[in-house]
Amino acid sequence: MNSDEQRKHQRFIPSAKTFVYTAESFGRILDISSGGFSLQYIDVESPIRKKETVDILLGDYSLLKVPVTVVWGGKPSATAAANRSIIMSRVGVKFGTLTSQQRATIDFFISLHAEGNA
């Protein structure tokens, strides 16, 4: 069964810059849904541990202390940048129990900044 068949929520590619921050690292959100997102990061160490809270920047909106759980980890891939190879990895993340404000902000962001289905 592929990951598309396991999804409960339709994922969208954001048209605005989207990032996740922790105290140690950060990554870029590749796609987002009301249930979670996938994250790309430089493969030093995942910016998200198995389960924790993170800060998210969704375009002009920021969400603090968002509860998340990593549900899958992808294989690293090499990206060439300025004659050097950078190893990038991906993880799939689901949201934990969100506050009503966090949920409303995510849903509002998706309604304004979804370029297409992921």
C-alpha positions in Angstrom: 0.0 0.0 0.0 1.5 3.4 -0.9 1.4 6.5 1.3 -1.3 8.1 -0.9 -3.7 5.3 0.0 -3.0 5.7 3.7 -3.7 9.5 3.8 -6.9 10.7 5.5 -6.5 14.3 4.3 -5.7 15.7 0.9 -2.3 17.3 0.8 -1.5 20.6 -0.9 1.7 22.2 -2.2 2.0 25.6 -0.4 2.6 28.7 -2.6 4.1 30.6 0.2 7.3 29.9 2.1 6.7 27.3 4.9 9.2 26.2 7.5 9.4 24.3 10.7 11.8 25.3 13.5 13.0 23.6 16.6 15.6 24.7 19.1 18.3 22.7 17.2 17.3 22.9 13.5 14.8 23.8 10.8 13.3 22.3 7.6 11.1 23.3 4.7 7.5 22.1 4.5 7.0 20.5 1.0 3.3 19.7 1.3 0.6 20.3 4.0 -2.9 19.1 4.9 -5.2 19.6 7.9 -3.7 16.4 9.3 0.0 17.0 8.8 2.9 17.8 6.4 6.1 16.4 4.8 9.3 18.1 5.7 12.6 18.3 3.8 15.8 19.1 5.8 19.6 18.9 5.5 20.5 15.4 6.6 22.5 16.2 9.6 19.8 15.1 12.0 16.1 15.3 11.7 14.8 18.6 13.0 11.9 16.8 14.5 12.3 14.0 17.0 9.7 11.2 17.1 7.2 13.3 19.0 7.5 16.9 20.2 6.3 20.5 19.7 7.6 22.7 16.9 7.2 26.2 15.7 5.9 26.6 12.2 6.1 29.6 9.8 3.3 29.4 7.2 4.0 32.4 4.9 3.1 35.4 7.1 1.6 33.3 9.9 3.5 31.7 12.7 2.3 28.9 15.0 4.2 28.2 18.2 4.4 24.9 20.1 2.5 22.8 17.6 2.3 19.2 18.7 3.6 16.7 16.1 4.6 13.1 15.6 6.9 11.7 12.9 5.0 9.0 11.1 7.6 8.1 8.4 11.1 8.9 7.4 12.3 9.0 3.8 15.6 8.0 2.2 18.3 10.7 1.8 18.9 12.2 -1.6 21.9 14.2 -2.8 21.4 17.8 -4.1 24.2 19.7 -5.9 24.8 23.2 -4.6 27.8 25.3 -5.5 29.9 22.3 -6.6 29.1 20.4 -3.3 26.7 17.7 -2.6 24.2 18.3 0.2 22.3 15.3 1.6 18.6 16.1 2.0 16.1 13.9 3.8 12.3 13.9 4.3 9.9 13.0 7.0 6.2 12.7 7.2 4.6 14.4 10.2 1.1 14.3 11.7 -0.4 17.0 13.9 -1.2 16.1 17.5 -4.1 17.7 19.3 -4.2 21.3 18.0 -5.7 24.3 19.7 -8.7 25.8 17.9 -6.5 28.8 16.9 -3.8 26.5 15.5 -6.4 24.5 13.5 -8.0 27.7 12.2 -4.6 29.1 11.1 -3.6 25.9 9.3 -7.0 25.7 7.5 -6.9 29.4 6.6 -3.4 29.1 5.2 -4.3 26.1 3.1 -7.4 27.9 1.7 -5.2 30.8 0.6 -1.9 29.3 -0.3 -2.5 25.8 -1.8 -1.1 25.7 -5.4 -2.2 22.1 -6.1 -2.4 18.6 -4.8 0.7 16.9 -3.6 
